[in-house]
Amino acid sequence: MQRHARKLEELKSKKLALQEKEDKIKSDILNAISETLIKTQAIEIDFFTLVGGILDVVEKAKQGDKITEVWKQAGQKFCKVRTKKTSGKDTTLATKVKTNKSATK
């Protein structure tokens, strides 16, 4: 019976560690989105308009709308441009997420 209890504790510990990694990745994503909103001056758009736009994007992405591929390409292009302008220090979302994903493997 002790073996099962020990195994259960190990699993709980691993679950907690994975949750912490997930929380860190979510935090990095939110920080990158915030930085992007500021850099693109989107933060100056009326709050409800911005939220409505985000809701529209989420809905279209869930539906698999083809426009999301255009948005994805534009985002990738923007992030590459931002990377080149950071003079060696890559602070883009794509790099942060890739870094965190490789750290979790």
C-alpha positions as a Markdown table, in Angstrom:
| # | Residue | x | y | z |
|---|---|---|---|---|
| 1 | Met | 0.0 | 0.0 | 0.0 |
| 2 | Gln | 2.9 | 2.4 | 0.7 |
| 3 | Arg | 4.1 | 1.9 | -2.8 |
| 4 | His | 0.8 | 3.2 | -4.2 |
| 5 | Ala | 0.8 | 6.2 | -1.8 |
| 6 | Arg | 4.4 | 7.1 | -2.9 |
| 7 | Lys | 3.5 | 6.8 | -6.6 |
| 8 | Leu | 0.4 | 9.0 | -6.0 |
| 9 | Glu | 2.6 | 11.7 | -4.3 |
| 10 | Glu | 5.1 | 11.5 | -7.2 |
| 11 | Leu | 2.3 | 12.0 | -9.7 |
| 12 | Lys | 0.9 | 14.9 | -7.7 |
| 13 | Ser | 4.3 | 16.5 | -7.7 |
| 14 | Lys | 4.7 | 16.1 | -11.5 |
| 15 | Lys | 1.2 | 17.5 | -12.0 |
| 16 | Leu | 2.1 | 20.6 | -10.0 |
| 17 | Ala | 5.3 | 21.1 | -11.9 |
| 18 | Leu | 3.5 | 20.8 | -15.2 |
| 19 | Gln | 0.8 | 23.3 | -14.0 |
| 20 | Glu | 3.6 | 25.7 | -13.1 |
| 21 | Lys | 5.1 | 25.4 | -16.6 |
| 22 | Glu | 1.7 | 25.9 | -18.2 |
| 23 | Asp | 1.1 | 29.0 | -16.0 |
| 24 | Lys | 4.5 | 30.4 | -17.1 |
| 25 | Ile | 3.8 | 29.8 | -20.8 |
| 26 | Lys | 0.4 | 31.5 | -20.4 |
| 27 | Ser | 2.1 | 34.4 | -18.6 |
| 28 | Asp | 4.6 | 34.8 | -21.4 |
| 29 | Ile | 1.8 | 34.8 | -24.0 |
| 30 | Leu | -0.1 | 37.4 | -22.2 |
| 31 | Asn | 3.0 | 39.6 | -21.8 |
| 32 | Ala | 3.8 | 39.3 | -25.5 |
| 33 | Ile | 0.2 | 40.2 | -26.4 |
| 34 | Ser | 0.4 | 43.2 | -24.1 |
| 35 | Glu | 3.7 | 44.3 | -25.7 |
| 36 | Thr | 2.2 | 43.9 | -29.1 |
| 37 | Leu | -0.9 | 46.0 | -28.2 |
| 38 | Ile | 1.4 | 48.8 | -27.0 |
| 39 | Lys | 3.9 | 48.6 | -29.9 |
| 40 | Thr | 1.1 | 48.7 | -32.5 |
| 41 | Gln | -0.8 | 51.5 | -30.6 |
| 42 | Ala | -3.8 | 49.1 | -30.5 |
| 43 | Ile | -4.0 | 50.0 | -26.8 |
| 44 | Glu | -5.3 | 53.4 | -27.9 |
| 45 | Ile | -8.4 | 51.9 | -29.6 |
| 46 | Asp | -11.6 | 52.1 | -27.7 |
| 47 | Phe | -11.6 | 49.2 | -25.2 |
| 48 | Phe | -15.0 | 47.8 | -26.2 |
| 49 | Thr | -14.0 | 47.9 | -29.9 |
| 50 | Leu | -10.8 | 46.1 | -29.1 |
| 51 | Val | -12.6 | 43.5 | -27.1 |
| 52 | Gly | -15.2 | 43.1 | -29.8 |
| 53 | Gly | -12.5 | 42.6 | -32.4 |
| 54 | Ile | -10.8 | 39.9 | -30.2 |
| 55 | Leu | -14.1 | 38.1 | -29.7 |
| 56 | Asp | -14.6 | 38.2 | -33.5 |
| 57 | Val | -11.1 | 36.8 | -34.1 |
| 58 | Val | -11.7 | 34.0 | -31.5 |
| 59 | Glu | -15.0 | 33.1 | -33.1 |
| 60 | Lys | -13.6 | 33.0 | -36.6 |
| 61 | Ala | -10.6 | 30.9 | -35.5 |
| 62 | Lys | -12.9 | 28.4 | -33.8 |
| 63 | Gln | -15.0 | 28.1 | -37.0 |
| 64 | Gly | -11.9 | 27.5 | -39.1 |
| 65 | Asp | -12.5 | 30.6 | -41.2 |
| 66 | Lys | -9.9 | 31.0 | -44.0 |
| 67 | Ile | -9.2 | 34.6 | -43.0 |
| 68 | Thr | -7.3 | 33.3 | -39.9 |
| 69 | Glu | -4.6 | 32.0 | -42.2 |
| 70 | Val | -4.1 | 35.6 | -43.6 |
| 71 | Trp | -4.0 | 36.9 | -40.0 |
| 72 | Lys | -1.5 | 34.2 | -39.0 |
| 73 | Gln | 0.8 | 35.1 | -41.9 |
| 74 | Ala | 0.6 | 38.8 | -41.0 |
| 75 | Gly | 1.4 | 38.0 | -37.4 |
| 76 | Gln | 4.4 | 35.9 | -38.4 |
| 77 | Lys | 5.7 | 38.7 | -40.6 |
| 78 | Phe | 5.2 | 41.3 | -37.9 |
| 79 | Cys | 7.1 | 39.1 | -35.4 |
| 80 | Lys | 10.0 | 38.6 | -37.8 |
| 81 | Val | 10.2 | 42.4 | -38.3 |
| 82 | Arg | 10.1 | 43.0 | -34.6 |
| 83 | Thr | 12.9 | 40.4 | -34.1 |
| 84 | Lys | 15.2 | 42.1 | -36.6 |
| 85 | Lys | 14.6 | 45.5 | -34.8 |
| 86 | Thr | 15.5 | 44.2 | -31.3 |
| 87 | Ser | 19.2 | 44.1 | -32.2 |
| 88 | Gly | 19.9 | 40.5 | -31.2 |
| 89 | Lys | 17.5 | 40.3 | -28.3 |
| 90 | Asp | 14.5 | 38.4 | -29.4 |
| 91 | Thr | 11.4 | 39.2 | -27.4 |
| 92 | Thr | 8.7 | 38.0 | -29.8 |
| 93 | Leu | 5.9 | 35.7 | -28.7 |
| 94 | Ala | 6.9 | 33.0 | -31.2 |
| 95 | Thr | 10.4 | 32.7 | -29.7 |
| 96 | Lys | 9.1 | 32.8 | -26.1 |
| 97 | Val | 6.6 | 30.1 | -26.8 |
| 98 | Lys | 9.1 | 28.0 | -28.7 |
| 99 | Thr | 11.6 | 28.4 | -25.9 |
| 100 | Asn | 9.1 | 27.3 | -23.3 |
| 101 | Lys | 7.9 | 24.4 | -25.3 |
| 102 | Ser | 11.4 | 23.1 | -25.7 |
| 103 | Ala | 12.0 | 23.5 | -22.0 |
| 104 | Thr | 9.0 | 21.3 | -21.2 |
| 105 | Lys | 10.2 | 18.4 | -23.4 |
